């Protein structure tokens, strides 16, 4: 039996190549947009990719099913409730696909989306019982899928409850769990693990939500602290349901002069280098979203207007091309190009740059003690803010910094803080872009570091009560 997990680390997505080497046949489940690895593995194992299986219409990334079908001639299979506009073979609950000695059985598991389907894998050369299940976006390692991206959140949570207890948890405890996402994906919650797999038994024992057998309490817990819905998720679903996308347009190199012209015409300039490199010198008005850290595509999708052209600035050409591929994976397709030669070419022409001051948490505390004019902007999510924040700080998630936030004076120093220094870097660049004078990027920690040092924090409920 052939079984390979292929991950898209930036988005925390997992896809699978499964098949039978002796029979020379294979299938890909939930293919990512970049298909080269599937083709390479198929050549290496001397198998033909004849089937493409989708667990559902994805909302967080663009599927590679069109490109893979074009490259291989494979048939695309998806549950009939998905109702896509491309050629496919629909299936229902219980449908099976034979790949030599490998049998794939569809288990309709609605909740995350109405059409969602998990796939039980059976190696008939060894047993007639499943040894693994590809759970897609229903059950993750340590968590479950969010229920609010297709239907009302309570309706979705109830459907997930029944899919878990009536379908997935009916499998043997030894059955391996291979999910469609790893930690960091926007399709799950904070409990998602970076571990690539688990078992039904281990998740039953240690996945907190699976221990909740009362449906109403499960729904309340599953919907209690949902993060905000990403702005482009419906557009991504529409692309994945629509006519097959068989090609990806390559990004073009741009000279500094062309970058200036596009910036003047309203393009969003995104600097994909590290936060440190950005803070030391960057193009005026550019936004910092490092592509060397996971989550580039997710952050870009929050900030980029799909109708707005995006141009990319990296250390070199390779940075720009890589970032363009990550952008396409989340449906940001209006890529105007990348700065040829990277930031070095901009500096060589002695063009204007700006910088942002970096400050760690102890230095922030010291400055706040001596400078009553310092403003602290907390750019984490609402649930994090509610659990504890610095007194007198202002709350605005990084992806909602569309201007100078209410309660912030752009003429006084502003320190952007999160939990680690990553989101605060994006927010600091946005504050500068929107005209703030003195911006401080809090690095090497965040609000948790502040609390660990014994400095005061307050909960949202405490402030409301006061």
N, C-alpha and C positions, 0 to 999 in steps of 0.2 A: 504494500500500500504506500502511496505517496501522500505526504501531508507536510505542507510548509506554511508557516505564518509569515506574512510580509506586512511590515508596518509603515505607516506614514508618520514619522515621529513628530513633525511639526503640529499636526492636527490630532495626534493620539488615535489614529485609525488603524484597524487591523483588517487585512484581507487574507484569503487562503487559496492555495493551490492544492487540490486534492485529486487523486486518481489512482490508476492501476498501471504500474510500469510494465507488467507482463502483457496487458491488453493494449498498451500504448495509447491510452486515452486519459484525459484529465479535464477538470472543470476549475474555474476561478470563481470564488465567492466574494462579492462586494469589491470589485477591482477599483484601485485608485486610478487617477488620471494618467500618471506616468506608468506605462505598461511594459517598459523594457525588461524589468526584472522577471515578469511572468514569461515573456518570450525566451529570455536567457535560460530560466530554469527548465522550461519545456524542452529546449534544445539539449540541455545537459542531460536530462532524464530520458530523452528520446520518446517523448509523448506528444500527442496532438491535443491542443486545447479545443474541445468541441462544444463545450457548454459554459455559459456564464450565468451564475445564480445571484440574484439580488435579494437580500433580506427585506428591503423596503426602499421606498423613494427617500434617498438621503437628504437631510436638511442642512448638513454642516460642510459638505464637500461635494465637488463635482465628480460623478462616477466616470470611470474609464471604460464603461461597457461599450460605448460607441466605437472608440478607438480600437479596443481589443477585438470586437466583432469584425471590424474592418480588416484588421491584421490577420485574423485567423479563420474567419467564416463561421465562428461559433454561434450557436443559438442562445438567445437571451431568455431566461426564465424568471418570472416574478409572479407573485400571487395576483389572482384576477382582480382583487379589490384595488390594486395599484392603478389600473386603467391608464397605462402610459400611451403616448402617441407614436411609439416606434414599433417596428415588427418584433414580436416576441411570442413565446408559448406560455400562456397563463397556466397556473396550477392551483389546486385546492389543498386543504388540509389532508395529510395522509399520502399525498403524491410521492412517488419514489422514482429516483433516477439511478440506473445501473451504469456504473463505470467499471466494467470488468467485474472483479470480485468485490468491488466497493459499492455499497448501496447508500444512497442519500435519501432520507425520509423527511418530508416537509412537516413541520409542526407550527400551525398557525398560532401566533402569539401576539394578538393585537394589544395596543396600549400606547406604546411610543408613537405608532401610527396604526391606522386600522388594518393595513395590509401586512403588517410586520410578520415575518416568518423565521423561525429558527430551523436549523437543519441537523438532524441526528445522523451520525456517521456509523455505518456498520461494515466491518471487515468480515465478509462471509467466509473467508478462508480460515477464520479463527472462531467466529461465533455468529449467531443470528441476533444477538443483542447489541445495542449501541455501545460503543466504547467512548464516544465523544459527542458533544453537541456544540454547534456553532450558534451561539446565543444572540448574535447580532446586537441590537440595541434594546434588549429586554433585561438580561442579567449580566452584570459586569463583575469583575473581581472586587468584592468589597462593597458593591453598591448596585442600584438598579437604574434604569433609564429615566430621564425626565419625561413626564407625561403630558406636557403642555405645548408641543410643537405642531400638533395637528388637530386636536380637539380640545374641549374644555378640560382643564387640568384635573378636576375631580372625576370626570368621565374616563380620561386616560388612565388615571391611577387605579380606578376600579377594574378596568380591563387588564392592566398589568398584574394586579392582584390575582385575578383568575388565571391569567396566562402562566404565572409562576406556580400557583398551587395546584392547578389542574393539569398542567402540561410539564413544565420543566422539572418541578420537584417530584413528579411521579417517576422520573428516571432513577436508575440505581445510583446509590451514593458514590460508587466508584467511577461513574461516567465523568469524563474530563470536560471542563467548561472552557471554551475558547471564545472570548467575546469579540464584538466588533469594534470596541474602543478600549484604550488604556487610559490611565490617569492623565488629566489635563484636557480631555475632550469636553466640549460644551454640551454634549448630549447626556452627560451624567452629572452626578453630584460630587461633593467633596470627599466622599468615602472611596471613590475609585482608586484602585491600586495600580502602580506601574508594573506589577507582576503580570506576565503575559497569559497565564492560565490558572485554573483552579480545578476543583471537583465539585460535583453536586453536594456531596457529603460535607465538605469543608465549608462551602457557602451556607448550607443549611445551618451549620453549627456556629459560624462566625460572622455572617453577613447580617447586620443588625436588623434590617427591615424584613428579612425572611423569617425572623422569629416572631413577627407580629402576625398573629392568626386572625385577629378581629379586623374585618374589612374596613369598617369606619375609622378605626384607629390607624390602620395602614394608610388610608387615603389622607388623613390629617397629617401624618408624619411625612408622607412622600411629597406633599405639596406645601409644607410649612415654610421652607426657606429656598424656594426656587429662585435661581438667578434670573435677571432680566432676559427676555427673549432677544437673540441677536437680530439686528435689523434686516439682514438679507436672507433669512432662512427660507422664506417663501419663494424668493427668486431662485434660490438654489434648488428647491424642490421642483419648481417649474422647469428649470433647465434639465434636471434629471428625468422628468416625466416626458419632456418634449422630444422633438426629432433628434436622432442620434448625432452627437458631436464627434466627428471622425478625425478632425485635425485641430492642432493648436498653433496659432500664429506665433512666430518667433519674435522676441523683443529686439528692437534695433538700437545700435549704439548712437549716442548723441554727444556732440561737443559741448563744452561749457556754454558757448553762445546759444546753442539750441535749447539747452536747459533753461537759460535765462528767458528766452522767448516763450517757452511753454509755461514757465512759472508766471510770467506776465499775463499770459492768456488764461490763467486760472487753474492750471494743473496743480495737483497735490504732489509735492516733492517729498518722498519718503526716503529717509536715510536708514539703510539696513545694516550699518556697522554696529559695533558694540556701543553700549551706552557711554563708556569712557571715551571712546574716540569721538562720538557725537558731542559730548560735553566740552571737549577740548577745542573743537572747531567744526562748524557746520554751516551749510548754506542758510542765509537768513530766510525765515519762514518755513523751513523744512520740519518734518515730524520724525521723531526717532522711534523706529520699531525694529529692533535688532533681529536679523534673520538667523543669527547664530544661536538663538535661544528658542525653545519650543513655544508655539503660540503665535508666531508671526502672522500666519494667515488669519487666525481668529481675530487678532487685534486689528489687522488691516481691514477686515470685513466690517468691524464696528465703525471704523473711522472714515473709510472711503465711500464717497457718494458714487453709486454705480454709473451715473451719467458723467462723472468727472474723470478726466484723464489723469493717470498716475504715472509719474516718472520716478526712477529709482537711482539712488546714490549708494555705492558700496566702496569697498577698499580697492576693488579692481573689477574687470569685466565679469569674471566668474561670479562674484557676489551679485551683480545686477541680474545676470541670467538666472541664477538660482532663485532669487527673490521673485522674479517674474513667474517661474514655475509654481512657486508656493502661492502666489496671488491667483493664478488661474485655477488652482485647486479649490478655491473658495468662491469662484464665480466672479472675481474682479478681472475683467478681460480688457478693459480700456487702458492697456499699458502703452504709454507713449514712448517708452524706451528707457535706457539706462545711461548713466554718465560714463562715456568711454574713458578708460584709464582710471576710473574711480576718483576718489577725492583728491588724489595726487595731481590729476590734470587740472582741477579747479585751483589748487594752491599754486601750481606752476605758473598759472596766468595771473597770479596775485589778485584774484578776485576777493571781494569782501566776504568775511566769515564772521560768525558770532560764536560765543561760548556760554556755557551755563556752569555756575558754581556747584561743586559737589560738597556734601557735608554728611558726616555720619551722625548717628543718633545721639551719642554723648555731646558732640559739638552743637547739635541742634538744641539740646536741653540747655547747654551753657548759654547759647545765644538768646534763647527765649527768656532766660532769667535776667539778662542784662538789657534786652531790647524789647520793650513793651509794644513796639510797632510791628514786630514780626508776626506774620499770619501763617497759620498751618492749615494746609488743604489736604484732607484725608481722601484719597482717590480709590479706596477699596470698594467692595460691594456692600450693599445695605446690611446683609446679615453679619458681615465682619464688623461694620460700624456699630451695630446694635449690641454686639457682644462686648465691646470696649473700645473707647477712643480717647484721645488726648483732650482734656477740658479746653473749651473755647475754640477748638478746631472747627473748620467748616467742612461739610461733607459734600462731595461730588465725585461719583465714579469716573475713572479716567476717560471712559468712552463717551461720557456726557459733557466733557469740557469743550463745548462748542463756542465758547467765548469766555470772558472773565466771569466766573460764577458770582451769583448774588452773595453779598456779604464779604466780598473780597475787593480791596482797594488796589488797583493795578499800579499805583504810585508808591506803594509800600512793599517791602520785601515779602515774598511768598515762598514758603517751603512746601513742596509736594512730597507726601509720604504715603507709603502703602505698607506691605508686610515684608518686602525683601529688597526693594529698590528697582524692580523691573517696571511695574506699572507706573511708579512715580516718575520714571524717566520719560515715558510717553507723555504723561500729564505735564511735566515741566516743559517739554518741547511745545506742547499745545498752548500753554500759557504764554510762552514767548511769541509764538505765532500770532496770538490774539492781542499782543501789545503790552503785556506785563513788563514792567521795567526790570526789577531785580528778582530773579527766580533762583531758588535753591533746590537742587535735586538730592533728596535724602537717600543715601546708599548704604549698603552693607547692613541691612536690617530695616525695621520699621516700627509700627506701633507695638508689636509684641516685644521687640527689643527694649523699647521705652518702658513697658510694664515690667519686664524682667529686671530692670535696674531699680525697681521700686518707686519709680516716678508715677504721679497720679494718673489714673484712667477712670473713666466713668462709663456706665452703660446707658443706652438710650432711654431705658425705663426710668433710671435714676434722675436723668435730666428732666424728663417729662413730669415726674413726681415733684421735683423741686420747683 
